[in-house]
Amino acid sequence: MSLPAEAHVALDSFKQCAGWESRARLLMQWGQRLPALPETKKTDANLVQGCESLVWLVGELKDGHWQFAASTDARLIRGLVALLLARVNGLSAEQLVQVDLPGWFEQLGLSRQLSPSRSNGLNAVLVRMRELALG
């Protein structure tokens, strides 16, 4: 499956990291790039269930391709969610179903830093994206 352009940017930048410290810095930078979600979108209906941190997610279908936006107050999760959005934004519902979340973070060199609760939370975000896409 082909990657969205933003996912290629993420992969290229993370491949240049020498170790965990530079990856952690880059992860925080990706989190800072995540656009703020309007307060009006931070509703219970948009709150992702299954995350230890509060994560709000909204999605919109544009010309057959999904565009998601998300917000969280947890800094590390912000970066991880930003990378997930880079991987999925612009995909069709069919492509979204095929996204391999563990494989994506493995490619970025971040899988060892994902605790089980973070993995579960990110998976909950991806499941919510699929629910929105598949109706």
TIMI-2910 file (N, C-alpha, C, CB; in pm, 1 decimal, decimal comma, always signed):
<rs>
+----------+----------+----------+----------+----------+----------+----------+----------+----------+----------+----------+----------+------+
!      n_x !      n_y !      n_z !     ca_x !     ca_y !     ca_z !      c_x !      c_y !      c_z !     cb_x !     cb_y !     cb_z ! resn !
+----------+----------+----------+----------+----------+----------+----------+----------+----------+----------+----------+----------+------+
!    +85,2 !   -118,8 !     +0,0 !     +0,0 !     +0,0 !     +0,0 !    +89,0 !   +124,2 !     +0,0 !    -96,5 !     +0,4 !   +123,2 !  Met !
!    +57,3 !   +219,3 !    -85,3 !   +138,6 !   +340,0 !    -93,4 !   +112,7 !   +430,0 !    +27,8 !   +109,2 !   +416,0 !   -224,4 !  Ser !
!   +215,3 !   +504,7 !    +63,4 !   +205,9 !   +593,6 !   +179,1 !   +169,8 !   +735,0 !   +134,5 !   +338,5 !   +594,4 !   +257,8 !  Leu !
!    +90,6 !   +805,5 !   +216,6 !    +65,8 !   +946,7 !   +189,4 !   +197,9 !  +1024,7 !   +195,3 !    -36,9 !  +1004,9 !   +290,8 !  Pro !
!   +203,2 !  +1138,8 !   +127,9 !   +325,5 !  +1220,1 !   +122,4 !   +377,8 !  +1254,3 !   +261,6 !   +299,8 !  +1348,7 !    +44,4 !  Ala !
!   +288,0 !  +1288,8 !   +351,9 !   +328,3 !  +1327,5 !   +488,2 !   +392,7 !  +1209,8 !   +561,7 !   +206,2 !  +1379,3 !   +568,0 !  Glu !
!   +348,4 !  +1088,1 !   +531,8 !   +408,0 !   +969,1 !   +593,3 !   +551,2 !   +949,2 !   +543,6 !   +322,8 !   +843,8 !   +562,7 !  Ala !
!   +575,6 !   +978,4 !   +416,3 !   +712,2 !   +970,8 !   +361,7 !   +803,0 !  +1070,9 !   +432,1 !   +712,0 !   +997,3 !   +208,8 !  His !
!   +751,5 !  +1190,8 !   +456,7 !   +828,0 !  +1294,2 !   +527,5 !   +865,6 !  +1243,2 !   +666,6 !   +746,4 !  +1427,0 !   +537,9 !  Val !
!   +768,3 !  +1183,9 !   +736,3 !   +793,8 !  +1130,8 !   +870,6 !   +900,1 !  +1021,4 !   +866,5 !   +664,0 !  +1076,0 !   +932,5 !  Ala !
!   +885,0 !   +927,0 !   +775,4 !   +981,0 !   +817,5 !   +764,8 !  +1121,2 !   +868,9 !   +737,2 !   +939,0 !   +720,7 !   +655,5 !  Leu !
!  +1133,9 !   +960,4 !   +642,7 !  +1265,6 !  +1015,2 !   +608,5 !  +1329,6 !  +1084,4 !   +728,3 !  +1253,7 !  +1113,6 !   +491,7 !  Asp !
!  +1250,1 !  +1163,8 !   +801,0 !  +1307,4 !  +1237,0 !   +914,1 !  +1345,1 !  +1143,1 !  +1028,9 !  +1208,6 !  +1342,8 !   +963,8 !  Ser !
!  +1264,7 !  +1040,8 !  +1055,2 !  +1296,8 !   +949,7 !  +1165,2 !  +1413,1 !   +856,7 !  +1130,7 !  +1174,1 !   +867,2 !  +1202,0 !  Phe !
!  +1430,7 !   +823,7 !  +1002,8 !  +1543,0 !   +738,5 !   +962,0 !  +1676,5 !   +808,4 !   +982,7 !  +1528,2 !   +697,7 !   +815,7 !  Lys !
!  +1674,8 !   +941,1 !   +985,7 !  +1798,4 !  +1016,6 !  +1005,1 !  +1836,9 !  +1030,4 !  +1151,5 !  +1784,9 !  +1153,1 !   +944,0 !  Gln !
!  +1751,2 !   +986,6 !  +1242,1 !  +1780,2 !   +997,0 !  +1385,3 !  +1883,6 !   +891,9 !  +1425,8 !  +1650,6 !   +980,4 !  +1468,8 !  Cys !
!  +1981,6 !   +937,7 !  +1503,6 !  +2090,0 !   +847,8 !  +1545,5 !  +2049,2 !   +758,4 !  +1662,7 !  +2213,2 !   +929,1 !  +1583,8 !  Ala !
!  +1965,1 !   +805,6 !  +1749,0 !  +1927,9 !   +726,6 !  +1867,1 !  +1796,7 !   +773,9 !  +1925,8 !  +2037,4 !   +733,7 !  +1973,1 !  Gly !
!  +1765,2 !   +719,2 !  +2043,5 !  +1636,9 !   +748,2 !  +2105,1 !  +1620,5 !   +895,8 !  +2138,7 !  +1620,2 !   +665,7 !  +2229,5 !  Trp !
!  +1726,9 !   +962,4 !  +2186,6 !  +1712,6 !  +1103,4 !  +2225,3 !  +1671,0 !  +1190,2 !  +2107,0 !  +1843,8 !  +1155,8 !  +2284,4 !  Glu !
!  +1733,2 !  +1167,9 !  +1991,2 !  +1695,6 !  +1248,8 !  +1874,1 !  +1556,0 !  +1211,1 !  +1824,7 !  +1798,6 !  +1230,6 !  +1760,2 !  Ser !
!  +1519,0 !  +1082,4 !  +1838,4 !  +1382,8 !  +1040,9 !  +1801,6 !  +1280,7 !  +1106,4 !  +1893,9 !  +1368,9 !   +886,7 !  +1807,4 !  Arg !
!  +1311,9 !  +1111,4 !  +2023,4 !  +1219,8 !  +1171,7 !  +2120,9 !  +1200,0 !  +1319,9 !  +2090,4 !  +1273,0 !  +1153,4 !  +2265,3 !  Ala !
!  +1309,9 !  +1389,6 !  +2057,4 !  +1299,6 !  +1531,2 !  +2021,3 !  +1212,6 !  +1549,7 !  +1897,7 !  +1438,8 !  +1590,6 !  +1996,9 !  Arg !
!  +1236,1 !  +1465,4 !  +1797,5 !  +1159,3 !  +1472,8 !  +1673,8 !  +1011,3 !  +1441,2 !  +1698,7 !  +1217,4 !  +1376,3 !  +1569,4 !  Leu !
!   +986,3 !  +1344,7 !  +1785,9 !   +849,0 !  +1308,9 !  +1822,0 !   +776,6 !  +1429,1 !  +1883,2 !   +848,2 !  +1189,9 !  +1920,7 !  Leu !
!   +844,3 !  +1500,9 !  +1971,9 !   +784,8 !  +1620,6 !  +2033,9 !   +759,2 !  +1729,1 !  +1927,6 !   +878,1 !  +1676,0 !  +2146,5 !  Met !
!   +852,1 !  +1742,6 !  +1832,0 !   +833,8 !  +1841,0 !  +1725,1 !   +711,0 !  +1807,6 !  +1640,2 !   +959,3 !  +1847,7 !  +1636,3 !  Gln !
!   +691,5 !  +1679,4 !  +1611,3 !   +572,6 !  +1638,8 !  +1535,0 !   +447,1 !  +1673,4 !  +1613,9 !   +576,1 !  +1486,7 !  +1502,7 !  Trp !
!   +451,1 !  +1654,4 !  +1744,6 !   +337,0 !  +1688,7 !  +1828,8 !   +305,3 !  +1836,9 !  +1825,5 !   +362,7 !  +1645,8 !  +1970,5 !  Gly !
!   +410,1 !  +1920,5 !  +1819,8 !   +390,2 !  +2065,7 !  +1814,1 !   +328,4 !  +2108,0 !  +1681,2 !   +523,3 !  +2138,7 !  +1835,3 !  Gln !
!   +348,8 !  +2026,9 !  +1577,4 !   +293,7 !  +2059,0 !  +1445,1 !   +144,9 !  +2023,8 !  +1434,3 !   +372,0 !  +1985,1 !  +1336,6 !  Arg !
!    +95,3 !  +1948,3 !  +1530,0 !    -45,0 !  +1907,6 !  +1526,6 !   -133,1 !  +2031,1 !  +1544,0 !    -75,3 !  +1801,6 !  +1637,1 !  Leu !
!   -216,7 !  +2063,7 !  +1444,7 !   -301,7 !  +2183,2 !  +1457,1 !   -398,0 !  +2169,2 !  +1575,3 !   -381,3 !  +2207,1 !  +1326,1 !  Pro !
!   -423,0 !  +2280,6 !  +1640,6 !   -515,1 !  +2280,9 !  +1754,8 !   -656,7 !  +2248,8 !  +1706,6 !   -512,2 !  +2418,4 !  +1828,4 !  Ala !
!   -724,9 !  +2168,7 !  +1784,1 !   -863,8 !  +2136,3 !  +1755,0 !   -950,3 !  +2240,8 !  +1825,6 !   -900,4 !  +1989,6 !  +1801,2 !  Leu !
!  -1047,3 !  +2299,4 !  +1756,3 !  -1132,8 !  +2399,2 !  +1821,9 !  -1200,9 !  +2339,0 !  +1946,2 !  -1239,9 !  +2452,4 !  +1722,3 !  Pro !
!  -1217,3 !  +2420,9 !  +2048,2 !  -1280,7 !  +2375,5 !  +2172,6 !  -1419,6 !  +2316,6 !  +2145,4 !  -1291,4 !  +2492,2 !  +2272,9 !  Glu !
!  -1488,7 !  +2367,2 !  +2042,6 !  -1622,8 !  +2317,6 !  +2010,9 !  -1620,4 !  +2172,0 !  +1964,8 !  -1686,6 !  +2404,7 !  +1903,3 !  Thr !
!  -1502,7 !  +2124,9 !  +1920,6 !  -1489,9 !  +1986,0 !  +1875,1 !  -1451,4 !  +1892,2 !  +1989,4 !  -1386,1 !  +1976,6 !  +1763,3 !  Lys !
!  -1413,0 !  +1948,4 !  +2103,6 !  -1372,1 !  +1866,8 !  +2218,6 !  -1495,4 !  +1827,5 !  +2299,6 !  -1270,1 !  +1943,6 !  +2308,1 !  Lys !
!  -1576,0 !  +1741,2 !  +2238,7 !  -1700,4 !  +1696,4 !  +2300,5 !  -1688,4 !  +1549,2 !  +2337,6 !  -1820,9 !  +1719,5 !  +2205,7 !  Thr !
!  -1779,8 !  +1502,9 !  +2419,7 !  -1780,6 !  +1360,9 !  +2457,4 !  -1794,9 !  +1271,5 !  +2334,7 !  -1894,6 !  +1332,2 !  +2556,6 !  Asp !
!  -1871,7 !  +1317,4 !  +2236,0 !  -1893,4 !  +1237,5 !  +2115,1 !  -1763,7 !  +1217,4 !  +2037,5 !  -1997,8 !  +1304,2 !  +2025,4 !  Ala !
!  -1670,2 !  +1311,8 !  +2048,0 !  -1543,6 !  +1303,3 !  +1975,5 !  -1429,5 !  +1247,1 !  +2059,8 !  -1505,4 !  +1439,1 !  +1924,6 !  Asn !
!  -1458,4 !  +1215,9 !  +2185,6 !  -1357,5 !  +1161,1 !  +2275,0 !  -1336,7 !  +1013,0 !  +2242,2 !  -1399,0 !  +1179,9 !  +2424,0 !  Leu !
!  -1210,0 !   +974,9 !  +2221,8 !  -1178,3 !   +835,6 !  +2188,2 !  -1183,4 !   +751,4 !  +2314,8 !  -1038,3 !   +824,4 !  +2120,3 !  Val !
!  -1262,9 !   +645,9 !  +2311,0 !  -1271,7 !   +554,1 !  +2424,7 !  -1156,5 !   +454,6 !  +2417,9 !  -1408,4 !   +479,8 !  +2426,1 !  Gln !
!  -1096,9 !   +421,5 !  +2534,3 !   -989,0 !   +323,9 !  +2536,1 !   -850,7 !   +386,1 !  +2546,5 !   -995,8 !   +239,9 !  +2413,7 !  Gly !
!   -844,6 !   +518,0 !  +2561,8 !   -716,8 !   +587,1 !  +2580,9 !   -705,2 !   +630,2 !  +2726,6 !   -704,3 !   +710,2 !  +2485,5 !  Cys !
!   -585,8 !   +613,3 !  +2783,5 !   -563,6 !   +664,5 !  +2919,1 !   -562,8 !   +817,2 !  +2917,5 !   -430,3 !   +610,2 !  +2977,6 !  Glu !
!   -505,3 !   +874,4 !  +2812,0 !   -505,0 !  +1019,8 !  +2794,4 !   -634,1 !  +1059,9 !  +2724,7 !   -380,0 !  +1067,3 !  +2712,7 !  Ser !
!   -670,3 !  +1186,3 !  +2740,4 !   -787,0 !  +1237,1 !  +2668,6 !   -746,2 !  +1267,1 !  +2525,5 !   -845,6 !  +1364,2 !  +2737,7 !  Leu !
!   -809,0 !  +1199,8 !  +2430,0 !   -782,9 !  +1223,2 !  +2288,0 !   -916,2 !  +1245,3 !  +2218,2 !   -704,7 !  +1103,7 !  +2223,5 !  Val !
!   -926,2 !  +1360,6 !  +2150,1 !  -1045,5 !  +1390,3 !  +2071,1 !  -1010,8 !  +1370,4 !  +1925,2 !  -1097,7 !  +1535,3 !  +2097,3 !  Trp !
!  -1104,6 !  +1314,2 !  +1849,5 !  -1079,6 !  +1286,1 !  +1708,2 !  -1201,8 !  +1322,7 !  +1625,7 !  -1043,0 !  +1137,6 !  +1687,1 !  Leu !
!  -1177,3 !  +1392,9 !  +1516,4 !  -1283,1 !  +1421,9 !  +1419,5 !  -1232,0 !  +1381,4 !  +1281,7 !  -1324,6 !  +1574,2 !  +1422,6 !  Val !
!  -1323,6 !  +1343,2 !  +1195,6 !  -1286,3 !  +1303,4 !  +1060,7 !  -1385,0 !  +1357,5 !   +959,7 !  -1277,6 !  +1151,9 !  +1049,9 !  Gly !
!  -1334,0 !  +1379,7 !   +839,7 !  -1417,7 !  +1432,8 !   +732,3 !  -1376,9 !  +1365,0 !   +601,8 !  -1404,5 !  +1588,7 !   +721,3 !  Glu !
!  -1476,8 !  +1325,3 !   +525,3 !  -1453,1 !  +1263,1 !   +395,4 !  -1452,9 !  +1371,9 !   +288,3 !  -1560,9 !  +1154,2 !   +364,4 !  Leu !
!  -1339,9 !  +1381,1 !   +214,5 !  -1328,4 !  +1480,4 !   +107,4 !  -1288,2 !  +1407,2 !    -19,6 !  -1224,5 !  +1593,0 !   +143,3 !  Lys !
!  -1374,8 !  +1407,0 !   -119,0 !  -1346,4 !  +1343,1 !   -248,1 !  -1300,2 !  +1198,1 !   -232,8 !  -1240,6 !  +1422,4 !   -322,8 !  Asp !
!  -1364,8 !  +1125,5 !   -141,6 !  -1332,8 !   +984,3 !   -124,3 !  -1212,3 !   +956,0 !    -36,6 !  -1310,6 !   +923,4 !   -255,8 !  Gly !
!  -1152,5 !  +1060,2 !    +20,8 !  -1034,9 !  +1043,6 !   +105,7 !  -1060,6 !  +1106,3 !   +242,0 !   -910,0 !  +1106,4 !    +39,8 !  His !
!  -1016,0 !  +1037,3 !   +346,0 !  -1040,2 !  +1082,6 !   +482,5 !   -934,3 !  +1180,0 !   +529,9 !  -1046,2 !   +964,8 !   +576,1 !  Trp !
!   -979,7 !  +1282,3 !   +600,8 !   -891,3 !  +1378,1 !   +667,5 !   -932,6 !  +1380,4 !   +814,2 !   -899,9 !  +1523,0 !   +601,8 !  Gln !
!   -837,3 !  +1348,1 !   +900,0 !   -865,8 !  +1345,4 !  +1042,8 !   -791,3 !  +1458,3 !  +1113,2 !   -827,3 !  +1209,0 !  +1103,4 !  Phe !
!   -848,3 !  +1502,1 !  +1223,1 !   -783,1 !  +1598,0 !  +1312,1 !   -801,5 !  +1545,9 !  +1453,2 !   -842,0 !  +1743,8 !  +1295,7 !  Ala !
!   -702,4 !  +1570,6 !  +1538,1 !   -708,5 !  +1518,7 !  +1674,0 !   -641,9 !  +1615,8 !  +1769,9 !   -642,1 !  +1380,5 !  +1682,6 !  Ala !
!   -672,3 !  +1598,2 !  +1895,9 !   -612,6 !  +1681,6 !  +1999,0 !   -595,2 !  +1598,8 !  +2126,3 !   -699,8 !  +1807,6 !  +2026,1 !  Ser !
!   -487,0 !  +1626,1 !  +2196,3 !   -463,8 !  +1566,3 !  +2327,4 !   -372,5 !  +1658,8 !  +2405,5 !   -402,1 !  +1423,2 !  +2315,4 !  Thr !
!   -380,7 !  +1652,9 !  +2537,5 !   -294,1 !  +1736,2 !  +2621,4 !   -163,6 !  +1665,2 !  +2656,4 !   -367,2 !  +1775,7 !  +2749,3 !  Asp !
!   -157,3 !  +1534,1 !  +2636,2 !    -37,7 !  +1457,2 !  +2670,3 !    +68,0 !  +1476,2 !  +2561,1 !    -72,1 !  +1306,2 !  +2688,2 !  Ala !
!   +185,0 !  +1529,6 !  +2596,6 !   +285,7 !  +1568,4 !  +2497,0 !   +333,9 !  +1452,1 !  +2412,2 !   +403,6 !  +1631,5 !  +2565,4 !  Arg !
!   +367,7 !  +1341,0 !  +2474,9 !   +418,4 !  +1226,5 !  +2398,9 !   +309,8 !  +1170,7 !  +2307,4 !   +469,4 !  +1116,6 !  +2494,2 !  Leu !
!   +188,8 !  +1159,3 !  +2360,4 !    +76,0 !  +1107,3 !  +2282,2 !    +47,7 !  +1200,8 !  +2164,8 !    -50,9 !  +1091,5 !  +2371,2 !  Ile !
!    +63,4 !  +1330,5 !  +2186,4 !    +43,8 !  +1429,0 !  +2079,2 !   +131,6 !  +1397,1 !  +1959,5 !    +74,0 !  +1570,8 !  +2129,8 !  Arg !
!   +259,2 !  +1367,9 !  +1986,8 !   +352,1 !  +1333,4 !  +1879,8 !   +313,9 !  +1203,9 !  +1810,8 !   +492,4 !  +1322,7 !  +1934,2 !  Gly !
!   +276,0 !  +1104,7 !  +1888,8 !   +237,1 !   +975,3 !  +1832,0 !   +110,4 !   +987,8 !  +1747,8 !   +215,8 !   +872,2 !  +1943,7 !  Leu !
!    +14,6 !  +1066,2 !  +1796,8 !   -109,0 !  +1088,1 !  +1721,3 !    -79,0 !  +1165,0 !  +1592,2 !   -212,8 !  +1165,1 !  +1807,3 !  Val !
!    +11,2 !  +1263,7 !  +1599,8 !    +48,9 !  +1339,3 !  +1479,5 !   +108,2 !  +1245,4 !  +1374,3 !   +150,5 !  +1451,5 !  +1514,9 !  Ala !
!   +189,4 !  +1149,6 !  +1418,2 !   +248,7 !  +1053,1 !  +1325,1 !   +144,0 !   +957,3 !  +1269,7 !   +359,8 !   +974,1 !  +1394,2 !  Leu !
!    +45,8 !   +922,1 !  +1352,0 !    -63,5 !   +837,8 !  +1304,0 !   -144,1 !   +913,1 !  +1197,7 !   -155,3 !   +794,2 !  +1421,9 !  Leu !
!   -171,5 !  +1040,6 !  +1222,9 !   -244,5 !  +1121,8 !  +1124,9 !   -165,8 !  +1133,0 !   +994,6 !   -273,2 !  +1262,2 !  +1181,8 !  Leu !
!    -33,2 !  +1146,5 !  +1005,7 !    +50,9 !  +1153,7 !   +885,2 !    +34,5 !  +1026,0 !   +802,9 !   +200,6 !  +1175,1 !   +923,2 !  Ala !
!    +18,4 !   +914,7 !   +871,6 !     +6,2 !   +784,6 !   +804,7 !   -130,4 !   +763,7 !   +739,6 !    +32,0 !   +673,4 !   +903,9 !  Arg !
!   -236,7 !   +819,3 !   +799,6 !   -372,2 !   +785,9 !   +752,1 !   -442,7 !   +896,1 !   +674,1 !   -456,6 !   +749,4 !   +867,8 !  Val !
!   -403,5 !  +1022,9 !   +693,3 !   -475,8 !  +1129,6 !   +624,0 !   -458,0 !  +1116,7 !   +473,8 !   -427,9 !  +1267,5 !   +671,5 !  Asn !
!   -571,4 !  +1123,8 !   +403,5 !   -570,1 !  +1111,4 !   +258,8 !   -603,1 !   +971,3 !   +209,7 !   -437,0 !  +1151,9 !   +206,7 !  Gly !
!   -624,3 !   +877,9 !   +302,4 !   -656,7 !   +740,8 !   +262,1 !   -806,9 !   +724,5 !   +240,4 !   -607,5 !   +640,7 !   +367,7 !  Leu !
!   -842,0 !   +625,8 !   +159,9 !   -982,4 !   +587,8 !   +144,9 !  -1019,6 !   +497,4 !   +262,6 !  -1008,1 !   +515,5 !     +7,0 !  Ser !
!  -1147,3 !   +471,6 !   +281,1 !  -1192,1 !   +382,5 !   +389,0 !  -1129,2 !   +244,0 !   +373,3 !  -1346,8 !   +371,3 !   +390,0 !  Ala !
!  -1119,8 !   +194,8 !   +248,6 !  -1061,7 !    +61,8 !   +223,3 !   -914,8 !    +57,4 !   +263,7 !  -1076,2 !    +23,9 !    +74,8 !  Glu !
!   -840,4 !   +165,1 !   +232,6 !   -698,7 !   +171,0 !   +269,2 !   -681,4 !   +183,8 !   +419,8 !   -630,0 !   +288,1 !   +198,6 !  Gln !
!   -771,6 !   +256,7 !   +482,2 !   -765,6 !   +277,9 !   +627,1 !   -775,5 !   +145,9 !   +702,5 !   -877,7 !   +372,3 !   +672,0 !  Leu !
!   -859,8 !    +57,1 !   +652,7 !   -877,9 !    -74,1 !   +716,4 !   -748,1 !   -155,3 !   +712,7 !   -991,4 !   -152,5 !   +646,7 !  Val !
!   -664,3 !   -130,9 !   +613,0 !   -542,1 !   -209,5 !   +595,4 !   -420,6 !   -154,3 !   +669,0 !   -510,4 !   -219,2 !   +450,7 !  Gln !
!   -432,7 !    -39,7 !   +734,1 !   -317,8 !    +21,6 !   +801,6 !   -267,5 !    -70,3 !   +912,7 !   -355,6 !   +160,7 !   +859,3 !  Val !
!   -137,6 !    -95,9 !   +910,0 !    -70,0 !   -179,4 !  +1009,6 !     -3,9 !    -86,2 !  +1110,6 !    +35,8 !   -275,8 !   +942,8 !  Asp !
!    -73,0 !    -62,0 !  +1221,3 !    -25,0 !    +33,0 !  +1322,0 !   +110,1 !     -7,8 !  +1381,3 !   -127,6 !    +46,2 !  +1433,3 !  Leu !
!   +125,8 !   -132,2 !  +1430,8 !   +257,1 !   -170,6 !  +1485,3 !   +367,5 !   -160,6 !  +1380,1 !   +251,6 !   -313,3 !  +1540,8 !  Pro !
!   +335,7 !   -197,4 !  +1256,6 !   +433,6 !   -190,6 !  +1148,7 !   +477,8 !    -47,9 !  +1119,7 !   +376,7 !   -252,6 !  +1023,5 !  Gly !
!   +383,5 !    +46,7 !  +1127,4 !   +414,5 !   +187,0 !  +1102,9 !   +512,6 !   +239,8 !  +1207,6 !   +286,0 !   +271,1 !  +1103,0 !  Trp !
!   +485,4 !   +212,5 !  +1335,4 !   +574,4 !   +262,6 !  +1440,2 !   +707,6 !   +187,6 !  +1442,1 !   +506,6 !   +251,4 !  +1576,6 !  Phe !
!   +707,1 !    +63,9 !  +1394,0 !   +832,0 !    -11,6 !  +1376,3 !   +917,3 !    +57,1 !  +1268,8 !   +802,5 !   -161,1 !  +1336,7 !  Glu !
!   +855,2 !    +94,1 !  +1156,8 !   +926,9 !   +163,0 !  +1049,2 !   +989,1 !   +293,9 !  +1097,4 !   +832,5 !   +190,6 !   +932,3 !  Gln !
!   +920,0 !   +361,8 !  +1187,8 !   +968,8 !   +488,7 !  +1241,1 !  +1075,7 !   +468,5 !  +1348,5 !   +853,0 !   +568,9 !  +1298,2 !  Leu !
!  +1092,8 !   +343,9 !  +1393,5 !  +1189,1 !   +316,0 !  +1499,7 !  +1138,1 !   +352,0 !  +1637,3 !  +1316,0 !   +389,6 !  +1473,6 !  Gly !
!  +1006,1 !   +355,1 !  +1653,2 !   +946,1 !   +396,4 !  +1780,7 !   +877,0 !   +283,2 !  +1855,0 !   +847,3 !   +506,4 !  +1756,8 !  Leu !
!   +872,2 !   +164,9 !  +1797,0 !   +789,9 !    +59,0 !  +1857,1 !   +839,0 !    +17,0 !  +1996,0 !   +787,6 !    -62,2 !  +1765,6 !  Ser !
!   +968,7 !    +21,1 !  +2020,5 !  +1019,1 !    -20,3 !  +2152,5 !   +980,2 !    +77,7 !  +2261,6 !  +1170,5 !    -34,8 !  +2149,0 !  Arg !
!   +952,5 !   +201,5 !  +2221,7 !   +916,2 !   +303,2 !  +2320,7 !   +765,7 !   +306,4 !  +2347,6 !   +962,8 !   +440,3 !  +2273,9 !  Gln !
!   +690,5 !   +224,1 !  +2276,5 !   +545,6 !   +222,0 !  +2297,9 !   +510,8 !   +124,3 !  +2409,8 !   +471,3 !   +183,4 !  +2167,6 !  Leu !
!   +467,5 !   +178,7 !  +2521,1 !   +422,6 !    +92,3 !  +2630,1 !   +292,3 !    +25,3 !  +2586,7 !   +403,1 !   +173,7 !  +2763,6 !  Ser !
!   +253,7 !    -84,4 !  +2652,2 !   +126,1 !   -147,8 !  +2615,5 !     +7,6 !    -51,1 !  +2622,4 !    +99,5 !   -266,6 !  +2706,6 !  Pro !
!     +5,2 !    +36,5 !  +2722,6 !   -109,0 !   +128,5 !  +2733,4 !   -107,4 !   +230,3 !  +2618,8 !   -107,1 !   +201,7 !  +2870,0 !  Ser !
!    +11,7 !   +276,4 !  +2577,1 !    +18,7 !   +369,1 !  +2463,2 !    -23,0 !   +298,4 !  +2334,5 !   +161,8 !   +427,0 !  +2448,4 !  Arg !
!    +23,7 !   +175,4 !  +2318,2 !    -15,0 !    +97,4 !  +2199,8 !   -165,6 !    +79,1 !  +2195,4 !    +55,0 !    -39,8 !  +2199,1 !  Ser !
!   -223,6 !    +44,2 !  +2309,0 !   -368,6 !    +25,3 !  +2316,2 !   -442,3 !   +155,0 !  +2285,0 !   -409,1 !    -26,1 !  +2454,9 !  Asn !
!   -391,1 !   +266,2 !  +2336,6 !   -454,2 !   +395,7 !  +2312,1 !   -449,1 !   +434,1 !  +2165,1 !   -387,3 !   +503,4 !  +2395,7 !  Gly !
!   -332,5 !   +415,2 !  +2101,8 !   -319,7 !   +446,4 !  +1958,7 !   -407,8 !   +354,6 !  +1875,8 !   -173,2 !   +434,2 !  +1913,0 !  Leu !
!   -415,1 !   +230,3 !  +1917,2 !   -501,7 !   +135,9 !  +1848,0 !   -647,7 !   +179,6 !  +1860,4 !   -482,8 !     -6,5 !  +1904,3 !  Asn !
!   -685,3 !   +231,0 !  +1977,8 !   -822,2 !   +280,2 !  +1998,2 !   -850,4 !   +398,0 !  +1904,4 !   -843,9 !   +322,6 !  +2146,4 !  Ala !
!   -749,8 !   +483,9 !  +1882,6 !   -766,6 !   +596,6 !  +1790,0 !   -788,1 !   +543,9 !  +1648,1 !   -642,9 !   +691,4 !  +1794,8 !  Val !
!   -706,7 !   +445,2 !  +1607,7 !   -720,7 !   +387,8 !  +1473,6 !   -855,8 !   +317,4 !  +1457,1 !   -606,1 !   +288,9 !  +1446,0 !  Leu !
!   -899,7 !   +246,9 !  +1559,9 !  -1031,1 !   +180,3 !  +1555,1 !  -1141,6 !   +284,9 !  +1538,0 !  -1055,5 !    +95,8 !  +1684,5 !  Val !
!  -1129,0 !   +396,6 !  +1609,5 !  -1229,0 !   +504,0 !  +1598,3 !  -1227,8 !   +564,0 !  +1456,7 !  -1201,6 !   +615,2 !  +1704,2 !  Arg !
!  -1108,8 !   +578,6 !  +1398,4 !  -1099,2 !   +629,0 !  +1260,9 !  -1172,5 !   +536,0 !  +1165,4 !   -951,5 !   +643,9 !  +1218,1 !  Met !
!  -1151,7 !   +405,4 !  +1185,0 !  -1217,1 !   +307,9 !  +1099,2 !  -1367,8 !   +310,2 !  +1117,3 !  -1163,7 !   +169,0 !  +1127,2 !  Arg !
!  -1413,2 !   +328,7 !  +1242,3 !  -1557,6 !   +337,9 !  +1268,8 !  -1617,2 !   +458,4 !  +1194,9 !  -1584,7 !   +349,5 !  +1422,0 !  Glu !
!  -1547,4 !   +570,9 !  +1200,0 !  -1595,9 !   +691,8 !  +1130,4 !  -1597,1 !   +667,9 !   +980,1 !  -1507,4 !   +815,3 !  +1164,5 !  Leu !
!  -1493,8 !   +602,3 !   +927,6 !  -1481,2 !   +581,6 !   +783,4 !  -1583,4 !   +480,4 !   +730,4 !  -1340,3 !   +534,7 !   +749,9 !  Ala !
!  -1612,2 !   +378,9 !   +810,3 !  -1701,7 !   +273,5 !   +764,2 !  -1846,8 !   +297,1 !   +805,5 !  -1655,1 !   +140,4 !   +817,2 !  Leu !
!  -1866,3 !   +402,7 !   +885,1 !  -2001,3 !   +438,4 !   +924,3 !  -2056,5 !   +340,5 !  +1022,0 !  -2091,0 !   +447,4 !   +805,2 !  Gly !
+----------+----------+----------+----------+----------+----------+----------+----------+----------+----------+----------+----------+------+
</rs>
